Amino acid sequence: MTVHALCLAGCSPTPLAAYLKGLAVLRLVAEQRDPSARGWWKDEAFWFASSLDWAALVEFFVSEYAPTPILSPWNSGSGFYRREGKSKRKDPTTGKLVKTGVRDQETTATRTLAELLAATDPRLRRYQECAHVAADLVSTLGLEEAPGEEAKARLVAALRVRLPQTGLSWLDAAVTSTGDAFGWAPLLGTGANDGNEDFGANFLRRLLALFARGGDGIALRGCLYGGPTLGAREQVAGQLWPAGNGGANAGPGFDGEACASEWDYVLALEGAVLLGGTAARRLDGARAAGSFPFAVQVDPIGYPSASYGERKATRFETWMPLWNEPASIDELRRVLAEGRARVDRRDAASSTDVARAMLSLGTSRGLSAFQRTAFVQRNGKMHYGASAGRWQTRETPGPSHLRDISPWLDRLRDLAMEDGAPARLRVGVTALDEAVLRACREPAGTTRWATVLVAAGDCEVGLAQSAVRGVNLARLLVPPLSVKWLRAADDGSPEWRLAVALASQDVALRVRGATIYGSVRAHWLPLDRAFAARRPFGVRSEARFAVQGERLAENPDVVCTGDDLDRCCIALLRRRSQLASSLAVPGLGMFGRAGVQAGLADVMGFLRGDVDGRRVLALARPLMAVDWSATGIPAIAHTPSSEIADAAYAVLRLVHLSEPLRRGADLLEVPVDPESFTRLAAGDLGKATAIALRRLRATGLMPVVRAFAGDAAFARRLAASLAFPLRPDDVRRCADLVTKPFELEEATHGH
């Protein structure tokens, strides 16, 4: 048997109707003519291989094609019900139209259905059988008008029992019913209906028009092979092909007329038949609902017009699979029957979930990409399928570190959708979703993962500063982050290294006479110490907001606010200086995690103003959620540098340590004098350094400098720089720079 490979350029991945046409060709030919037919996607077109050549394929659809029975008797516009209408006449006195009574109206749909039942074409026999079954059920159930939701569910259940097998494929694709629940496919409106458009009635009307014209092979060629579509008529194309509906910017002028080919509409719905749904039990309760292939709740992200207003005006979105190897109809059915993406051992339920799942080979199942389409409300209450991007699958494992924030992001997303949610929260959650989506699309970029961290921190700040009420605030803190984030988001910048150093610090706190240790985060956010407390290098519990009723608790230790890094660092150290005398630990009670302390070159860059302080703070805030006591913390790679410390910084650094200073074989404790930092933060560099020099002499260190001078701005920047823990080697370099060698000092005293 000769196999012909045909490029169906009219069947492209976008718009959605064109994609569905490709599925229709494969399904209908495989079911009715050549079971060995294969199809695949290549060069933005659907390729079709079978025993049919170009002419034979057209002849099949014109002369042999037996249509799928597409009927929707649960809808008022399906043709199974007569509509009651008000007749009107003009009042001779006022000239206005007035209602005069009620009469039965025969609709276009009822006439079309009658035309089907009277047809003699043998290819419509299956269609007629299903129409008779549906009409009998409507009569048996005593339905004189379209039923309500519960009655719809009963009608659909009865149809599943009575319809022949040929009629069930459309029923599965359009609706589901579980008990009294009536569900519909995201692809086909609200049960094969969108606004005033009943898909079943429109399909039948266009199908009969084609049959009356002998199949219209000219229009079919344009539909399948691309190029100008001869025979297109002034009729809407529906939600699956928005460009064919006319309206603003749809033509050479301000407006365009609706123009669509009957074949485009017919084959699009024939393709949708493959995407049948099933009844699925949700894991979040006893509720049952419809489950359709690769369809999820829409997220207002990933396309230019995205906003939270879109979510309420959008039903769902679909991720249509693309594959580049020939596949049979049976193979395609198996993929679509599974029809779901999996992430974190659960079904993907949102756009970000699907994006994460796209990265894993297990989800792709041999698929090369997914075409995303969102159904957005436009032109009144009509929904149009708008392309929202192409997503490639990869053979690399998905980003497992996203599991840390997924449940938290779900909670934020739900909160942002509530009426009265703060605008800042909605903006923050949208930005976070966008960041996750971009990171999943190009997971190799460390900058993208850093952007995710920054967006997560912004959401946390928004929660802390917004008047959120009636929710469990305690659980809305950024959850514990695994050390994998430190590898994924490390962009090698000085801002990243300084942020890690700042965030890694443990803070000693006095609680009921005992010293406990928690993150430096306790000075940025009110933390519940019952959850934040831990022993040094122990296992930390999940941090939570401290709350008072429906508000965040007030805590005097929370002194760091705003996005000015200098101010936050000064406020942090000022508070630690005030608490120094009450701590049962040396210095300021702040301990940098070994291996991730700041390097001298980065701190000097901060002093010179070469570092973006806002980015340091934006990265540090979410990094405070990392469990810095965990094993496997990657050490920060510092480029070897001959950077010489600023002498004033070196002196001040030595008197603001939280750990003993090693000098030779000895360990020296340099007590903190709060006045030194107070003077420095006030901009008085001379007095601050004078106090520090006296403190060094009192501990046995002999400074080689006597005094310093500098402006107030530099003094405050010096004060802020002390918030970054310094590597032990660099601390010793500072000591060597501004004090005499310890051995030399002992020899001098001997004379």
C-alpha positions in Angstrom: 0.0 0.0 0.0 1.3 3.4 -1.0 1.5 5.9 1.9 1.1 9.6 1.2 2.5 12.2 3.5 0.5 15.4 3.2 1.2 18.8 4.8 -2.1 20.2 5.9 -1.0 23.9 6.2 -4.5 24.9 7.1 -4.3 22.9 10.2 -1.8 24.8 12.4 -1.2 24.8 16.2 -3.0 28.2 16.4 -5.7 29.3 16.5 -7.4 26.5 18.4 -9.9 25.7 15.6 -7.0 25.1 13.2 -5.4 22.7 15.7 -8.6 20.8 16.2 -9.0 20.4 12.4 -5.8 18.4 12.4 -7.2 16.1 15.1 -10.5 15.7 13.2 -8.7 14.6 10.0 -6.8 12.0 11.8 -9.8 10.7 13.8 -12.3 10.6 10.9 -10.0 9.0 8.3 -8.7 6.4 10.9 -12.3 5.5 12.0 -14.0 5.6 8.6 -11.4 4.8 5.9 -7.8 4.0 6.8 -7.0 2.6 10.4 -3.3 2.9 9.7 -3.4 6.7 9.3 -0.8 8.7 11.3 -0.4 12.4 12.2 2.2 14.7 13.6 3.2 18.4 13.9 6.0 19.9 11.9 6.9 23.4 10.7 3.7 24.9 12.2 1.5 22.5 10.3 -0.2 19.2 10.8 1.3 16.4 8.7 -0.9 13.5 7.8 0.2 10.1 6.4 -2.3 7.5 5.0 -3.3 5.7 1.9 -5.1 8.8 0.7 -3.5 11.3 -1.6 -4.6 15.0 -2.0 -7.5 14.3 -4.2 -8.6 11.2 -2.3 -8.6 13.0 1.0 -10.9 15.7 -0.4 -13.1 13.1 -2.0 -13.4 11.3 1.3 -14.8 14.3 3.1 -17.0 15.4 0.2 -18.6 12.0 -0.5 -17.9 9.5 2.3 -17.6 11.4 5.6 -20.3 10.4 8.0 -20.6 13.2 10.6 -20.5 12.6 14.4 -23.9 13.1 15.9 -23.4 16.5 17.6 -26.5 17.5 19.6 -27.1 19.4 22.8 -30.7 18.9 23.9 -30.0 20.4 27.3 -29.6 23.8 25.8 -32.5 26.2 24.9 -31.1 26.9 21.5 -30.5 23.3 20.5 -33.7 23.0 18.4 -35.5 20.6 20.7 -37.6 23.4 22.3 -39.9 26.1 20.9 -39.3 29.5 22.4 -42.1 31.6 23.8 -42.0 35.1 22.3 -43.9 38.3 22.8 -45.7 39.6 19.7 -45.7 43.4 19.4 -47.6 46.1 17.5 -47.2 49.8 17.2 -49.6 51.9 19.4 -51.3 54.4 17.0 -51.3 57.1 19.8 -47.8 57.0 21.1 -46.1 55.3 18.1 -44.3 52.9 20.5 -44.2 49.1 20.2 -46.3 47.4 22.8 -46.6 43.7 23.8 -49.8 42.1 22.7 -49.5 38.4 23.8 -47.5 35.3 23.8 -47.0 33.0 20.9 -44.8 30.0 20.0 -41.8 30.8 17.8 -40.2 28.4 15.5 -36.5 29.0 15.6 -33.8 28.4 13.1 -32.6 25.6 15.3 -35.9 23.8 15.3 -36.2 24.1 11.5 -32.6 22.8 11.1 -33.4 19.8 13.4 -36.5 19.1 11.4 -34.5 19.2 8.2 -32.1 16.7 9.6 -34.9 14.3 10.5 -36.3 14.6 7.0 -33.0 14.1 5.2 -32.4 11.0 3.0 -28.6 11.0 2.8 -27.5 7.6 4.3 -24.4 9.3 5.9 -26.8 11.1 8.3 -28.5 7.9 9.5 -26.5 7.7 12.8 -27.2 11.4 13.3 -30.9 10.9 12.9 -31.0 7.9 15.3 -29.4 10.0 18.1 -31.7 12.9 17.4 -34.8 10.6 17.7 -33.4 9.3 21.0 -32.9 12.8 22.4 -36.3 14.0 21.2 -38.0 11.0 22.9 -36.2 11.7 26.2 -37.1 15.3 26.1 -40.7 14.3 25.6 -40.6 11.5 28.2 -39.2 13.8 30.9 -41.9 16.4 30.1 -39.5 19.1 29.2 -41.1 22.0 27.4 -38.2 24.3 27.8 -34.5 24.0 28.5 -34.0 22.4 31.9 -32.3 23.8 35.0 -29.0 22.5 36.3 -30.3 19.5 38.2 -32.7 18.5 35.4 -29.8 18.9 32.9 -27.8 16.4 34.9 -30.7 13.9 34.9 -31.1 14.4 31.1 -27.5 13.9 30.4 -27.5 10.7 32.6 -30.5 9.4 30.7 -28.8 10.2 27.4 -25.7 8.1 28.4 -28.0 5.1 28.9 -30.1 5.5 25.8 -27.8 6.9 23.1 -26.0 4.5 20.8 -22.2 4.4 21.0 -21.9 6.8 18.1 -23.6 9.6 20.1 -21.6 9.2 23.3 -18.3 10.6 22.0 -19.8 14.1 21.6 -21.6 13.8 24.9 -18.3 13.0 26.7 -16.6 15.9 25.0 -19.2 18.5 25.9 -20.5 17.7 29.3 -20.3 15.6 32.4 -22.9 14.8 35.0 -22.4 13.3 38.5 -25.6 13.0 40.5 -27.2 16.4 40.5 -24.0 18.1 39.3 -23.8 19.3 35.7 -20.4 20.1 34.3 -19.1 21.2 31.0 -15.9 21.2 28.9 -13.7 24.3 29.1 -13.2 23.9 25.3 -16.9 24.1 24.5 -18.4 26.9 26.6 -21.0 26.2 29.2 -22.2 22.8 27.9 -21.7 23.3 24.1 -23.1 26.8 24.4 -21.5 30.3 24.6 -23.8 33.3 24.8 -26.4 32.9 22.1 -24.3 30.4 20.2 -25.3 26.7 20.5 -22.5 24.7 19.1 -24.7 21.7 18.2 -27.3 23.7 16.4 -24.6 25.7 14.5 -22.7 22.6 13.6 -25.8 20.9 12.2 -26.9 24.0 10.2 -23.5 24.3 8.6 -23.2 20.6 8.0 -26.5 20.5 6.2 -25.5 23.5 4.1 -22.4 21.7 3.0 -24.3 18.5 2.2 -26.8 20.6 0.1 -23.9 21.9 -2.0 -22.4 18.5 -2.6 -19.7 18.9 0.0 -18.1 22.1 -1.4 -14.7 20.6 -2.3 -13.3 24.0 -3.1 -13.9 25.4 0.4 -12.5 22.1 1.8 -9.3 22.5 0.0 -8.8 26.0 1.4 -9.7 24.7 4.9 -7.1 21.8 4.8 -4.3 23.1 2.6 -4.3 26.8 3.7 -4.2 29.9 1.5 -7.3 31.9 0.5 -10.5 30.1 1.7 -12.8 30.3 -1.2 -16.5 29.8 -0.3 -16.2 31.4 3.1 -19.4 33.1 4.1 -20.6 35.9 6.3 -21.1 34.0 9.5 -19.3 33.9 12.9 -16.5 31.4 13.4 -17.2 31.0 17.1 -14.9 31.1 20.2 -12.4 28.6 18.6 -11.5 31.0 15.8 -11.8 34.6 17.1 -10.4 36.2 14.0 -13.3 35.0 12.0 -15.9 36.7 14.1 -15.3 40.2 12.8 -15.5 43.3 14.8 -12.9 45.9 15.7 -9.5 45.6 13.9 -10.7 42.5 12.1 -10.5 44.1 8.6 -8.7 46.7 6.6 -10.8 49.5 8.2 -11.8 50.0 11.8 -14.1 47.0 11.7 -14.3 43.8 9.8 -17.2 41.5 8.8 -17.6 38.0 10.2 -16.3 35.5 7.6 -15.9 31.8 8.1 -15.9 28.6 6.1 -18.5 25.9 7.1 -15.7 23.3 6.9 -13.6 25.2 9.5 -16.4 25.1 12.0 -17.4 21.5 11.3 -13.9 20.0 11.5 -13.1 22.0 14.6 -16.0 20.5 16.5 -15.1 17.0 15.1 -11.7 17.4 16.5 -13.0 18.5 19.9 -14.8 15.1 20.1 -11.4 13.6 20.9 -11.1 15.6 24.0 -13.7 13.8 26.0 -13.9 14.3 29.8 -14.6 12.0 32.7 -16.2 12.3 36.1 -13.4 12.9 38.6 -13.4 12.9 42.4 -11.6 15.9 43.8 -9.1 15.4 46.5 -10.2 18.4 48.5 -13.6 17.0 49.5 -16.5 14.9 48.4 -17.3 17.1 45.5 -17.2 15.5 42.1 -16.6 17.4 38.9 -15.7 17.1 35.2 -12.1 16.4 34.3 -11.0 17.2 30.7 -7.6 16.6 29.0 -5.0 19.2 29.7 -7.5 21.8 31.0 -6.8 23.7 34.2 -8.1 26.7 36.0 -6.8 29.8 34.3 -4.1 32.0 35.9 -4.0 35.6 34.8 -0.4 35.4 33.8 1.9 34.9 30.9 0.3 37.1 28.3 0.1 40.9 27.8 -3.4 41.6 29.0 -3.2 39.3 32.0 -4.7 40.7 35.3 -6.7 39.5 38.2 -9.8 41.0 36.4 -9.2 38.4 33.7 -9.6 35.5 36.1 -13.3 36.3 36.7 -13.9 36.8 33.0 -12.1 33.7 32.0 -13.3 30.1 32.2 -10.4 27.8 31.9 -7.3 27.3 29.7 -6.1 24.4 27.7 -2.7 23.1 27.0 -2.9 21.3 23.7 -0.2 18.7 23.1 2.1 18.8 20.1 4.2 15.9 18.9 6.8 15.5 16.1 6.7 11.8 15.5 3.9 10.0 13.5 1.2 8.8 15.9 -1.9 6.7 15.3 -5.3 7.5 16.5 -5.1 4.9 19.2 -1.8 6.3 20.5 -3.3 9.8 20.6 -6.4 8.5 22.4 -4.2 7.0 25.1 -2.4 10.3 25.7 -5.6 12.2 25.8 -7.3 9.7 27.9 -4.7 10.2 30.6 -5.0 13.8 29.8 -3.4 15.4 32.8 -0.1 16.8 33.9 1.3 15.7 37.3 3.3 17.8 39.7 4.3 17.0 43.3 2.3 13.7 43.2 -0.9 15.5 42.3 -2.7 16.7 39.2 -1.7 20.1 38.0 -4.5 22.5 38.8 -3.2 25.9 37.6 -1.0 27.4 34.9 2.1 27.4 37.1 1.5 23.8 38.0 1.4 22.8 34.3 4.5 24.9 33.5 6.4 23.0 36.2 5.1 19.7 34.9 6.2 20.6 31.4 9.8 20.3 32.5 9.6 16.6 33.2 9.9 13.8 30.7 7.3 11.8 32.6 4.6 14.4 31.8 5.5 14.9 28.2 5.0 11.2 27.2 6.8 11.8 24.0 5.2 15.2 23.4 7.4 17.9 22.2 5.5 21.0 23.3 2.2 22.3 24.5 0.2 25.2 23.0 -1.5 27.2 25.7 -5.0 28.8 25.0 -7.0 30.9 27.5 -10.7 31.4 27.1 -11.2 35.1 27.8 -14.5 37.0 27.9 -14.7 39.5 25.1 -17.5 41.3 23.2 -20.1 41.2 26.0 -20.4 37.7 27.4 -18.8 35.8 24.5 -15.6 33.9 25.2 -12.8 33.6 22.7 -9.8 31.3 22.7 -6.7 33.4 22.8 -3.2 31.9 22.3 -1.1 32.4 25.5 2.2 30.9 24.3 4.1 27.8 23.3 5.8 25.6 26.0 8.5 23.1 25.1 9.0 19.9 27.1 12.4 19.0 28.4 14.1 15.8 29.4 15.5 17.3 32.5 13.9 16.9 36.0 11.6 19.6 37.1 12.6 22.2 39.6 12.0 20.3 42.9 12.8 23.4 45.0 9.5 24.9 43.8 7.7 22.4 46.1 8.8 24.5 49.0 6.5 27.4 48.0 3.7 25.7 46.0 1.2 25.2 48.8 1.9 28.7 50.1 1.4 30.2 46.6 -1.9 28.3 46.4 -3.0 30.0 49.6 -1.9 33.4 48.4 -3.7 32.9 45.1 -7.0 32.0 46.9 -6.6 35.0 49.2 -6.0 37.4 46.3 -9.2 36.3 44.6 -11.4 37.2 47.6 -13.5 40.3 47.4 -11.7 43.2 49.1 -8.2 41.6 48.8 -5.5 44.4 49.0 -4.5 45.5 45.5 -0.8 45.2 46.5 -1.4 41.5 47.3 -3.0 40.9 43.9 -0.1 42.6 42.2 2.4 40.7 44.2 0.8 37.3 43.6 0.6 38.0 39.8 4.3 39.0 39.7 5.2 35.8 41.6 3.2 33.6 39.2 4.8 35.4 36.3 8.2 34.8 37.7 7.5 31.1 38.3 6.2 30.8 34.8 9.3 32.4 33.2 11.6 30.4 35.4 10.0 27.1 34.4 10.1 28.1 30.7 13.9 28.7 30.9 15.0 26.9 34.1 18.7 27.1 33.5 18.8 30.9 34.2 19.8 31.6 37.7 18.5 35.2 37.4 15.0 33.8 36.8 15.1 31.9 40.1 16.4 34.9 41.9 13.4 36.8 40.4 11.1 34.2 41.9 12.7 34.8 45.3 12.3 38.5 45.1 8.7 38.2 44.1 8.0 35.8 47.0 9.6 38.4 49.4 7.5 41.2 47.9 4.3 39.1 48.6 5.4 38.7 52.2 6.1 42.4 52.6 2.7 43.1 51.1 1.0 40.9 53.6 2.8 42.4 56.5 1.9 46.0 55.4 -1.7 45.4 54.2 -4.8 45.3 56.3 -5.7 41.6 55.6 -8.6 40.4 57.8 -10.4 37.1 58.3 -7.6 34.8 57.2 -5.0 32.6 59.0 -2.2 35.1 58.8 0.1 32.9 60.8 0.5 30.5 57.8 1.1 33.2 55.2 4.8 33.7 55.9 7.2 32.5 53.2 7.7 28.8 54.1 11.0 27.2 54.9 13.2 27.0 51.8 15.6 24.2 51.0 19.2 24.7 50.3 18.5 24.0 46.6 17.4 27.6 46.2 21.0 28.7 47.1 22.3 26.8 44.1 19.4 27.5 41.7 19.4 31.3 42.2 23.1 32.1 42.7 23.9 34.5 39.9 27.4 35.2 41.1 26.8 38.9 41.8 28.0 40.8 44.8 24.4 41.6 45.6 23.6 37.9 45.9 26.7 37.2 48.1 25.8 40.1 50.4 22.2 39.0 50.6 23.1 35.5 51.5 25.5 36.7 54.2 22.9 39.0 55.7 20.1 36.5 55.6 22.2 33.6 57.0 22.7 35.2 60.5 21.3 33.6 63.6 20.1 36.0 66.2 20.3 35.3 70.0 17.1 36.4 71.8 16.3 36.4 75.5 13.0 34.7 76.2 11.9 34.2 79.9 15.5 34.2 81.0 16.8 31.7 78.4 18.7 32.4 75.2 17.1 31.0 72.1 18.3 31.4 68.5 16.3 32.3 65.4 16.8 34.0 62.1 17.7 37.6 61.7 14.3 37.7 60.1 12.9 38.3 63.6 13.9 42.0 63.2 12.0 42.3 59.9 8.7 40.5 60.7 6.8 39.7 63.9 7.6 35.9 64.3 5.9 33.5 66.7 8.9 32.5 68.8 7.3 29.2 69.6 7.9 28.3 66.0 11.0 30.4 65.2 13.1 29.3 68.1 15.7 26.6 67.8 19.0 25.6 69.2 22.2 26.5 67.4 22.7 24.2 64.4 19.5 22.3 65.4 16.4 21.7 63.3 14.2 24.8 63.0 10.4 24.5 62.9 8.4 26.4 60.3 8.3 30.1 61.1 5.0 31.8 61.4 3.6 35.2 61.9 2.8 36.2 65.4 -0.8 37.4 65.4 -3.1 39.2 67.8 -6.7 38.4 66.8 -6.9 39.2 63.1 -3.9 41.5 63.1 -0.1 40.9 63.1 1.3 41.3 66.6 3.3 44.3 67.5 6.9 43.5 68.6 9.6 46.0 69.6 12.2 43.8 68.0 10.7 44.4 64.5 12.6 47.6 63.5 13.5 47.0 59.9 11.0 48.4 57.5 10.9 49.8 54.0 13.3 49.0 51.1 16.2 51.2 52.0 19.1 48.8 52.8 21.1 51.3 54.8 18.2 52.3 57.0 17.3 48.6 57.6 20.8 47.6 58.5 21.3 50.6 60.8 18.0 49.9 62.5 19.0 46.2 62.9 22.3 47.0 64.5 20.9 49.8 66.7 18.4 47.4 68.1 21.1 44.7 68.6 23.4 47.2 70.3 20.6 48.1 72.7 20.1 44.4 73.6 23.8 43.5 73.8 24.1 44.0 77.5 21.2 41.7 78.2 22.4 38.8 76.1 24.2 35.8 77.5 26.3 35.7 74.4 29.2 37.9 73.2 28.9 40.9 71.0 25.7 41.6 69.2 24.5 38.0 69.4 24.5 37.6 65.5 26.3 34.7 63.9 26.9 34.3 60.2 26.7 30.8 58.8 30.2 29.5 58.1 31.1 29.5 54.5 28.6 32.1 53.4 29.9 35.2 55.3 30.6 38.3 53.2 33.9 38.8 51.5 36.0 41.9 52.1 35.9 42.9 48.4 32.0 42.9 48.4 31.8 44.9 51.6 34.2 47.5 50.2 32.1 47.6 47.1 29.1 48.3 49.2 31.0 51.1 51.0 31.9 52.7 47.6 28.3 52.5 46.4 29.0 50.0 43.7 26.3 47.6 45.0 22.6 47.8 44.4 21.3 48.0 48.0 17.6 47.5 47.0 18.4 44.3 45.3 20.5 43.1 48.2 17.5 43.6 50.5 15.0 42.2 48.1 17.0 39.0 47.9 17.9 38.8 51.6 14.3 38.9 52.8 13.1 35.7 51.2 16.5 34.1 51.9 15.9 34.5 55.6 13.4 31.7 55.2 16.2 29.2 54.3 17.0 26.7 57.1 20.6 27.9 57.6 21.2 25.1 60.2 20.7 22.4 57.5 23.5 20.4 56.1 24.7 20.9 52.5 24.7 24.7 52.6 26.9 25.5 49.5 29.9 27.7 50.4 30.0 31.1 48.6 32.7 31.2 46.0 34.7 34.4 46.4 37.1 35.5 43.7 40.6 36.0 45.1 41.1 39.7 45.7 43.9 41.9 47.1 41.3 44.4 48.2 42.6 46.4 51.2 40.0 47.3 53.9 39.1 50.8 54.7 40.9 51.5 58.0 37.8 53.0 59.7 35.8 50.0 58.7 38.5 47.7 60.0 38.5 49.3 63.4 34.7 49.4 63.7 34.4 45.8 62.5 36.7 44.6 65.2 34.5 46.1 68.0 31.3 44.8 66.6 32.0 41.1 66.5 29.7 38.3 67.8 32.5 35.8 68.1 36.0 35.9 69.6 38.8 37.3 67.5 41.7 34.9 66.9 45.1 36.5 67.2 47.9 34.0 66.9 47.0 31.1 69.2 44.7 33.2 71.4 41.0 34.1 71.2 40.2 37.6 72.3 36.6 38.8 73.1 36.0 42.4 72.2 33.0 43.6 74.1 30.5 45.9 72.3 30.2 49.5 73.4 26.7 50.6 72.2 27.7 54.2 72.2 30.2 53.6 69.4 27.5 52.5 67.0 25.1 55.2 68.2 27.6 57.9 67.3 28.3 56.2 64.0 24.7 55.9 63.0 24.2 59.6 63.9 27.0 60.5 61.3 29.7 61.2 63.8 32.6 59.2 62.5 35.3 60.9 64.6 33.7 60.1 68.0 32.6 56.7 67.0 36.1 55.6 66.0 37.6 57.2 69.1 35.4 55.0 71.3 36.2 52.0 69.2 40.0 52.6 69.4 39.7 52.9 73.2 37.8 49.6 73.3 40.6 47.9 71.3 43.3 49.1 73.6 41.3 47.9 76.6 41.3 44.4 75.2 45.0 44.3 74.6 45.1 45.2 70.9 47.3 48.1 70.0 45.9 50.2 67.1 48.4 51.7 64.6 46.0 54.6 63.9 45.0 57.4 66.2 41.9 59.2 64.7 39.6 59.3 61.7 37.6 62.0 60.0 34.8 61.7 57.4 31.4 63.1 56.4 28.1 62.0 57.9 26.9 60.0 54.8 30.1 57.9 54.9 29.7 57.3 58.6 26.1 56.0 58.1 27.2 53.8 55.3 29.9 52.4 57.6 27.3 51.7 60.2 25.1 49.8 57.7 28.1 47.8 56.4 28.6 46.2 59.9 25.3 44.2 59.4 27.1 41.9 57.0 29.1 39.1 58.8 32.6 39.0 57.6 34.7 35.9 56.7 37.1 35.0 59.5 40.1 35.4 57.2 39.0 38.9 56.3 38.4 39.7 60.0 42.0 38.8 60.6 43.1 40.9 57.7 41.3 43.9 59.2 43.1 43.2 62.6 46.4 43.0 60.8 45.8 46.3 59.0 44.9 48.5 62.0 46.6 46.8 65.0 50.1 45.8 65.8 51.1 42.2 65.6 50.1 40.5 68.9 53.6 39.1 69.5 55.2 42.5 68.9 52.9 44.0 71.5 53.9 41.4 74.1 57.6 42.1 73.4 57.1 45.9 73.8 55.5 45.4 77.2 58.5 43.3 78.2 60.8 46.3 77.8 
